[in-house]
């Protein structure tokens, strides 16, 4: 017989879930790679949106790099990103949803492949830092998604079992990461990957947070 699983925590990916940053990321990576005389197709650029760390993306496009090269190229890519970051807006409805979670006593965390510096700078700039009891970034893990570690750490820092938390993700590898950690997962289709998110294990896919209210969200957590 089904029973209700109480959800006490929500863990969000950042890019494409809390903030609509994919266009800025795509353009900054395109310009960075072009500056190195490396042309990539739009399909190849999709790799940057699938939950990988910056180091993993650099290796994907540029091959094995030394530590010095990794730091230098990472800094150079970030300079391109800063040109475009003023265009970044929050995903629609996310402020109201975060406030409902806070008012209901549901703990929230971030589990992102972004760097620590950019993550904290972003949530401070967006005015949402106060909603998160834990933030896990690329600095905290050795490998990016779909490895489950980033979500496991987020749950640990919330003092919750993975079964007592649910994830919001926009990348198939992120859904796989959350599911492998033992969590339920809802997909955000800001990148148009609805079918891929469902195939990866998302139990439902929504376009944004505008229509998502807390009571249906809690009732959806049945096993």
C-alpha positions in Angstrom: 0.0 0.0 0.0 1.2 3.5 -0.8 2.3 5.7 2.0 3.1 9.4 2.2 6.8 10.2 2.3 7.3 13.4 4.2 9.4 15.9 2.3 11.5 18.1 4.6 14.0 19.4 2.1 14.3 20.7 -1.4 17.6 20.8 -3.3 17.9 23.0 -6.3 20.4 23.0 -9.1 21.3 26.7 -9.9 21.9 27.3 -13.6 18.6 26.8 -15.5 16.7 26.1 -12.3 17.0 29.1 -10.1 18.4 31.4 -12.8 18.0 31.6 -16.5 21.7 31.6 -17.2 22.0 29.2 -20.2 22.1 31.9 -22.9 24.9 33.8 -21.1 26.9 30.6 -20.6 26.5 29.5 -24.2 27.6 32.8 -25.5 30.6 33.1 -23.1 31.8 29.6 -23.9 31.4 30.2 -27.6 33.4 33.5 -27.4 36.1 31.9 -25.2 36.6 28.9 -27.5 36.6 31.2 -30.6 39.4 33.2 -29.0 41.4 30.0 -29.0 40.6 29.5 -32.7 38.4 26.5 -31.7 35.0 26.6 -33.5 32.2 24.5 -32.1 28.7 23.8 -33.3 25.6 24.6 -31.3 25.1 20.9 -30.7 28.6 20.6 -29.3 27.9 23.6 -27.0 25.1 21.6 -25.4 27.8 19.8 -23.4 28.2 22.9 -21.2 24.6 22.7 -20.1 24.6 19.1 -18.8 25.9 19.5 -15.2 29.6 19.3 -15.8 32.1 21.3 -13.8 34.2 24.0 -15.5 37.3 21.8 -15.4 35.4 18.9 -17.1 34.2 21.3 -19.8 37.7 22.6 -20.4 39.1 19.1 -20.7 36.2 18.1 -23.1 37.0 20.9 -25.5 40.7 21.4 -25.0 42.0 18.0 -23.9 44.3 17.3 -21.0 45.5 20.5 -19.4 48.1 21.2 -16.8 47.0 22.8 -13.5 48.4 26.1 -14.6 46.6 26.0 -17.9 43.4 25.0 -16.2 43.5 28.0 -13.9 44.5 30.4 -16.7 41.8 29.2 -19.1 39.2 29.1 -16.3 40.0 32.7 -15.5 39.8 33.7 -19.1 36.5 32.0 -19.6 35.1 33.8 -16.5 36.0 37.1 -18.0 33.8 36.4 -21.0 31.0 35.3 -18.7 31.1 38.6 -16.8 30.4 40.4 -20.0 27.1 38.6 -20.3 26.0 38.0 -16.7 24.0 41.2 -16.5 21.4 39.5 -18.8 20.7 36.7 -16.2 17.3 36.7 -14.6 15.7 34.4 -12.1 13.5 31.6 -13.4 9.9 32.8 -13.3 8.1 32.2 -10.0 11.2 31.0 -8.1 11.0 33.9 -5.5 7.5 33.1 -4.5 8.1 29.4 -4.4 11.2 29.8 -2.2 9.2 32.0 0.1 6.4 29.4 0.4 9.0 26.7 1.2 10.5 28.9 3.9 7.1 29.7 5.4 6.3 26.0 5.5 9.5 25.1 7.3 11.0 23.2 4.4 14.8 23.4 4.3 16.5 24.3 1.0 19.9 23.7 -0.5 21.8 24.3 -3.7 23.7 21.5 -5.5 25.5 23.0 -8.5 28.5 22.3 -10.7 29.3 26.0 -10.8 32.3 27.4 -8.9 32.0 28.4 -5.3 32.8 32.1 -6.1 30.2 32.4 -8.9 27.5 30.5 -7.0 27.7 32.7 -3.9 28.1 35.9 -6.0 25.0 34.9 -8.0 22.7 34.1 -5.1 23.7 37.2 -3.3 23.1 39.4 -6.4 19.7 37.7 -7.0 18.7 38.3 -3.4 18.0 34.6 -2.6 21.0 33.6 -0.4 18.8 33.7 2.7 16.7 30.9 1.6 19.4 28.2 1.6 20.7 26.4 4.6 23.4 24.6 2.5 25.2 25.3 -0.7 27.3 22.6 -2.4 29.5 23.7 -5.4 32.2 22.3 -7.7 34.7 23.0 -4.9 33.1 20.4 -2.7 33.2 17.4 -5.2 35.9 15.7 -7.3 33.5 14.8 -10.2 30.5 16.5 -11.6 27.0 15.2 -12.3 25.8 12.5 -13.0 27.8 11.4 -10.1 25.5 11.5 -7.0 28.0 13.1 -4.6 26.8 16.7 -5.0 23.3 15.7 -4.0 24.4 13.4 -1.2 26.4 16.2 0.3 23.5 18.6 0.0 21.3 16.2 1.9 24.0 15.6 4.5 24.3 19.3 5.1 20.6 19.6 5.6 20.7 16.7 8.0 18.2 14.8 5.9 18.1 11.4 4.3 17.9 11.6 0.4 14.4 10.0 0.7 13.3 13.1 2.7 14.3 15.6 0.0 13.4 16.3 -3.6 15.6 17.8 -6.3 14.8 20.3 -9.1 17.0 19.9 -12.1 17.1 21.0 -15.8 19.8 18.6 -17.1 19.5 14.9 -17.7 22.8 14.3 -15.9 21.5 16.3 -13.0 18.4 14.2 -12.8 20.5 11.1 -12.9 22.7 12.5 -10.1 19.7 13.2 -7.8 18.1 9.8 -8.6 21.4 8.0 -8.0 21.6 9.7 -4.6 18.2 8.3 -3.7 16.1 11.4 -4.2 13.0 12.2 -6.1 13.4 14.7 -8.9 11.3 17.3 -10.8 12.6 18.6 -14.1 12.6 22.2 -15.2 12.3 22.5 -18.9 13.8 25.9 -19.4 16.2 24.3 -21.9 13.5 22.4 -23.8 14.7 18.9 -22.8 11.4 17.7 -21.4 11.5 14.2 -22.9 15.2 13.7 -22.0 14.5 14.8 -18.4 11.6 12.3 -18.1 13.8 9.6 -19.6 16.5 10.3 -17.1 14.1 9.8 -14.2 12.3 13.0 -13.5 8.8 12.2 -12.2 7.3 15.3 -13.8 8.6 18.3 -15.8 7.4 21.9 -15.4 8.4 25.0 -17.4 9.0 27.2 -14.4 7.7 27.8 -10.8 4.7 30.0 -11.7 2.1 27.2 -11.4 3.8 25.2 -8.7 2.1 25.6 -5.3 3.3 23.9 -2.1 0.3 21.7 -1.3 0.3 19.8 -4.6 4.0 19.5 -4.4 3.8 17.9 -0.9 0.9 15.6 -2.0 3.0 14.4 -5.1 5.6 12.8 -2.8 3.9 9.3 -2.6 5.7 6.0 -2.8 
